[in-house]
Amino acid sequence: MIPTFIGIVTVTFLLTKMRPDPIQTQMLGAEGMKAGSAAHQYIEQLRKYYGYDKPIYVQYAYMWKNILTFDFNISRIDQRPVSDKIKEALPYTLILNFVTIFLVYIISIPLGIYSGIRDGTRMDRVVTFILYLLYSLPVFWVALILIRYLAGGDFLDYFPLGGWSSDAYEQFNPLEKLMDIVWHLFLPVVVSVYGSFAFLSKFMKSSFLEAYRSEYIKFARAKGLSRKNIIFVHTMKNSLIPIVTLMAGLLPSLFGGSVIIEKIFSIPGMGKLAYESIYTNDETVIIAVVAISGVLTMIGILITDIVYTLIDPRISFEKKDTL
């Protein structure tokens, strides 16, 4: 885990150094506009203040010092502590993604089992067609279509164009606040769910059929076990093992957010923060987001390995003695 994390952060650091100087970009623009001697002198003072005048290996050492001390320094754009910006953006992303993942799993797994039990029937073909159709639709296109037709465009005006809450949010009672947030999150959640929903349902069906057609299920039938017992005890438990593999990528997505969805719907979460940081070349925020996502990815893989042993105790990661 440690070499992987070092590699992720190092590559990100080098990529940020390949871009134009963030101080010069901020002061003079991306085109490098001409400025007087006073402006250039001020730029040099800022570069010295932020350490850009030092050799790259010194900047690299300072970066690791900040990461290991959990001090991500300050933003190069608005001079605010990076940790404060992350704390502000994180709750929005957590709520949006927890709701999304809960809905995806609570619907996709039963639907995948249902399609597996009725594999080859007319209903299964209809469900498969709808799922593949949903999976093929681009996220940004669906988001723009929903905004145009359902959110104050030329047609219906059922939902807000974006944002997290209404202007009068602070004046609402707790129930009204909850309903206002649900109202604002309805379209973003729909856009977040449909693609993952289609993919996970088909993945669950394939995993279920593989387990259902295995030799030990045939043996269970020969023993006279009921169909309900075979499906929900033996087949379902073993078919969940591949699904657990996908959990390794859920934890970083919870904290990293969706750049496209948060940007289109103006949700001030981690995805929108990452997009704006890359656009403005705010390397301190970029490195902080990547470092956090890298740690969470490895933690997600570790949790997946632990869950494997809980689902199937026969799985062990201990080194076995060989004769």
N, C-alpha and C positions, 0 to 999 in steps of 0.2 A: 504493500500500500504506500509506503513512504517513497520509494523510487518513482512510482506512478504519479504521486502528487507533485513531487519535485519536477518531473517532466512536464506536467500540465502547466504549472505556474511558469516554468522557464520558457516554454514555447510562447505562452501568452505575453510574457515580458518582451521577448524578442520581436514579436509581431507588432506590439505597440511602438517599439523603437524604430520600426521600418516606416511608420507614418510620419507626417510632418510634425515639427516641434509644436506641442499643444499651446505653449505660451505665445509663440509667434502667430499660430493660427488664430488664437483668440483675439490678439491685439490687432493684427494686420489683415486677417481674413485668409481663406484657403488659397487665394491667388497670390499672396505675398505682396500686397499693395505697398506703394512707396510711403515712407513716413520720414519726418524730420529727425534730427539728431537727438532731440529730447525724448521722442518716442522710443527710439532704438536704445537709448540709455536706460529708460524705464524697463524695457523688455529684458535687457541684460541683468538688471537688478532682480527682476522676478525670476529669471532663470537661475540666478545664484541662490535666491531664497529657497526655491524648490529643489535645488540640487542638480539642475540640468547642465550645469557647467562642469560637473565632475565626470570622470571617465565612466564608461558604461558598467564596468565591473564594480565600481563603488556604488552606483545606483542600484545594481542588482543586489549587493549586500544590504543596502538600506531597505530594499523591498522585503527581503527575508526577515530583517529585524522587525519590521512593522507587522508582518504576518505572524511571526512567532510570539509577539507580545500582544496580539489581538488589537493592534492599533493600526488601522488602515489609512492613517494620515487624513488630510483634508482634500476636498474636491478642488481640482485646478480651475473649475469654472466659477463656482459661487463661494469658494472658501469655507464651506461648511464641512464638519466632520463626516467622513464617509459612513461611519457606523450609525450616525443619526439618520442619514438618508436611507440606509438599509432598514433601520427600525421602523421608519415611516412607511416604506413601501411593502415590507414583508407581510403585515396583517391582511392587506387586500389580496395578495397573491395566495396566501394560505387558505382564506375562506373560499375564494373562487375555485381553487384546485381541489380542496377537500370535497366540496359539493360535487364537482365534476367527476372525480374518481369514485365517489360513493355511488352516484347514479350509473356510471359506466359498469361497475362490477355488479351492482344489485340487479341490473337488467340483462347484461350480456351473458352472465354465467347460466341463469335459467333458460334463456333463449337458445344458447348453444346446446344445452342438454336436450331441450325440446326438439331442436333440429336434428340432433344426433339420433334420438329415439325414432323420429319419423323420417329418417334418411331415405331420399328417393321418392317421397310422396309429392303430390301436387303442392301441398302447403309448404313443404320444405323448399321446393323450387321457387315459390313465390317469395318466401323469406330470404332466400339466397340472392335472388335478383334485386330485391330492395336493399339488402346490405351492401352488395357490390356497387349499386348505384350511389348510395350514400358515401361509400369509401372513395369513389372516384371524383367527388365534388371538391374543388379547392376551398380551403378554409376562408381565404380572403374574399373569394367570390360569393360564398354563402353569406358571409358577414355583411357585405355591401348590399346584397339582394334583400336581406332581412331589414336592414336599415332603410332602404329605399321604399319597401312596400309596407312595413309595419311600424316604422319609427319616424313619423312626421314628414314623410316624403310627399309625393304627389298622390298617394293612395290612402292607406289607413294610418292612424296616429294612435296606436295602442301602447307603444313603449317609448321611453326617452331615447334620444340619439346616442347618448353615452354618459359617462360619468358613473359615480358610485352612489350618489344620493341627490335629493332635490335641494334647492336653495333654502327651503324652510325646514330642513331636516332637524335642526336643533329645537324647533318649536313643537315637534311631534312627541306623543307619548311613546313608551317602549314598543307597544304593538304596532303603532303607525310607523315607527322607525324600521322595524323588522320588515313590514310589508313594503316600505319604500325601497329598501335594499333589494328585496326579492324582485320587485318590479324592474329595477335597474339591471339586475344580474340575469334576468330571464334570457335575453338574447345572447349575451356572452356565454352562458352555460350551454345553451342549445348548440352554438357553434363549436364549443369545446367538446361536447359529448358525441356528436354524430359520427365523426371519423373514428375515434377510439372505440365507440360502441360497435360499429360495423366490423372493425378489425378483430376485437376481442371475442365477439360472438362466433366468428368463423374459426378463430384459433381454438376456442373452447370446444366447438363441434368436432374439429379434427382430433383434438386430444381425447375427447370422450369416445369417439369411434375407435380410435387405436386401442384404448383400454377395453372397450366393450367387445372387441373381436379377438382379444388375446386368449391364450390357452387357459389361464387360470379362471376366466369367466366361463369357458366351456365346462371346466371341471366343476364350477359352482352350480351350473345348471344340472349337470349329471348327478350331483348330490341332492337335487330336489329343492334348492333354495328358491324362494319366491322371487318373481321378477322385480318387485319393489325393493327387496333386500339386495339383489344383485346390482340394481342401478344406483341406489342411493347410498349403499354402504361400501361395496367393493369397487364398482366402476368409477363413481364420482370422486372418491377419495384419491384414487391413483391418477385420474385425469387432471386433478388440480396441480400436480407437480410441475408440468410445463407452464401453467398459468403463474405459478409463484416466481418463475424465472423473470417474468415481465416486471415484477415488483422492484427489481434492482434499479430500474429507471424511473420509478415513481417518486422517490424521495427528492432527487434533485429537481424534478419538474415541479414539485410542490413549492420549492423555494425559488426556483429560477423563473417560473412563470412563463407565459406565452407572449412572445414579442408581438406577434401579429394581432392577436385578440386584444391585448391590453392597449396596443397603440390605436387600433381602429375604434374601440369603444371608450377610449380615454380613461382607462382604469389606471390609477397611479400606483401600479404594483412593480414587482421586480423586473418583469419583462420590459415594461415601458422605461424603467430606469436604465436597464442595460442598453436599450436601443438609443436613448438620448446620450448616454455616455460614449458609445461608439461613434455616434454622429458628431459629437463635439470633441472627440479624442480626449476624454477625461480618463486618463490611464489609471489613476488611483481607484476609481470606481470599477473600471473594467477588471482589474486584477483582483479586487475584493470579491466581485460577483463570481468570477471564474474560480477563485480559491475556495469559496464556500460551496459552489456547485461540485467541484472536484472531490472535496471531503464527503459531501453528501452522497455522491455516486458510489464511493467506496464503502461507505456505511450501508448503503442500500444493498450492495452485493453481499456484505457480511450478514445482514439481516436475512437475506434470501437463503444463504447457506444454513443459517440456524433454523429457519422455517422448514427447510427440506427435512431435517432430522425430526421435527415435530410431526410432519405429515406422514413420513415413513421412517420409523426408527431403524430400519435396516441400512439406511444411508449413513455412512460414517466418513469423516474427513481425516481420521487418524491414520497414521502410517502403519501398515500391517507388516508383520514379520513374514519373510519368505523363507521357505526351506531350501 
